[in-house]
Amino acid sequence: MARTARRTVPLALAGTLGLGVLVAPQTAQAKPVDPVQAIERAAHPLRSTGPGGSTKDLRPMGRMVGDASVVGLGEATHGSHEFFTMKDRVFRYLVEEKGFTTFSQEVSWTTGLRFDAYVRGGEGNVRELVHKELARTPWDTEEYVELLTWMRAYNDKHPHRQVRFMGNDLNYPEIGPELFHGVEDYVRAHEPDLLPRITELYAPMRRLTDGDTYMGRPLKERRELAGKAREALDLLKKRRPAPSGGNFAWALQHARSLSQTATVYAFPLDTPQGETDAMLYRDRLMAQNTAWWQRHTGGKVLLSAHNAHVSYESYDPSYPKMQGAFLRDRLGDRYVSVGFTFDQGSLMAQSADSEVWKPRSVGAAAPGTNEYTLDKVRHDDYFLDMRTAPASARKWLGKARLTKSIGTAFPDGPHKIRLAASHDILIHLHRVTAAHRQSQ
């Protein structure tokens, strides 16, 4: 095609010379590419968002996960029923078809130990346990009770291939006494010369096991406690595992968890910079703990957290780098991130001025948002691999648009998010409903 000649005579001069005004030919503008058809070609419809029944529809997801040893599975709200039941469904599939053995959640290391003991046959009432551990969180729900109940029943049937539960977060709201016992019992049995110093270092921290009480102490005191916890960890790190066995790796991890918690509490959390630094450290420690668990147990891990925490990219300056990015740094392609979006529905959430959990409604997605286009796909509920979607779909998914992303407090967002830069796989649900808080 011949290139259009460029005008070389200025318009004002053209009139003077009697040449008339030359009008450049109009170039037809390309219509924006509609990504819906391209997304549909990559989309796999979901039979159900709840566990039970055939899992044939999840087989493509199994291929997308591949040989990953850690799969981060997010949630666009902390309080919607379908996000958690879908996690339950995906976990069961990964256990039964892909050899996964651990469900990890952004709850405290202490809580994780207690849930792990329960699902492996420990004593206790599951409802009471969930309420005791999660009453201050979004997850004191019937959905969580069902997950733990299934895990325990699975272990009863498979005593030689147990599934496990892990909490990968700092110890809040309680620093469990079992952490101090785990370190001191090992030291007493295998490194008795360290016991007096370890006991001395932990003594003041043991008196502040309630997280809110701990954070209410003066900053100077909290920093001193963090220094003591780090010293205890360093003392243990210098020793070798006992030749006679013992639980050196677990004792060291308990000491690490205590140090992580004390370090987070030692940031000036009442300042914007202190809060930002604490959140950066928190995402790093969650990734560190998850990677340690996977390496130590040798099993594959489903990591459950908010979309933001399993993602590669942060949309909030208060969270400089997310757990998903730290895990990608550590594990490379052995970490896969799965995010959720939804069009409309409801969730259980608190508000900025109240800690009461209440159902909140969210209307249909507005034009220009990610969900508005995603919901035009002919399937109500579906998933796709954003890494291998058609080029036009990848291009569209790679641009930042307003997207629902709601934490514990409502309202929240929407936020500008690049979906393809944040996750590998996307699950889109048309409608979600509020999770079911346990009634006490």
Protein Blocks (a to p, Z undefined) as FASTA:
>chain_A
ZZddddfbdfklmmmnonopaddddddddddddfklmmmmmpccdfbfceedjfklmmmm
mmmnmmafbdcdddfbfkbfklmmmmmmmmmmmmmmnopabdcddddfklmmmmmmmmno
pacdfklmmmmmmmmpmklcfklmmmmmmmmmmmmmmmmlccddddfbdcdfbdcfklmm
mmmmmmmmmmmmlmmmmmmmmmmmmmmmbfklmmmpcfklmmmmmmmmmmmmmmmmmpcc
dfkgpjfklmmmmmmmmmmmmmmmmpcfkbfklmmmmmmmmmmmmmmmmmmmmmmnopac
dddddfklmpmbdfbfklmbafklmmmmmnmmmbccdddddfbdcdddddfkbcbdcddd
dddddehiaklmmmmpmbfbdcddfklgcfklmmmmmpccddddddfbccehjddddfkl
mpmbdcddfbdcddddddZZ
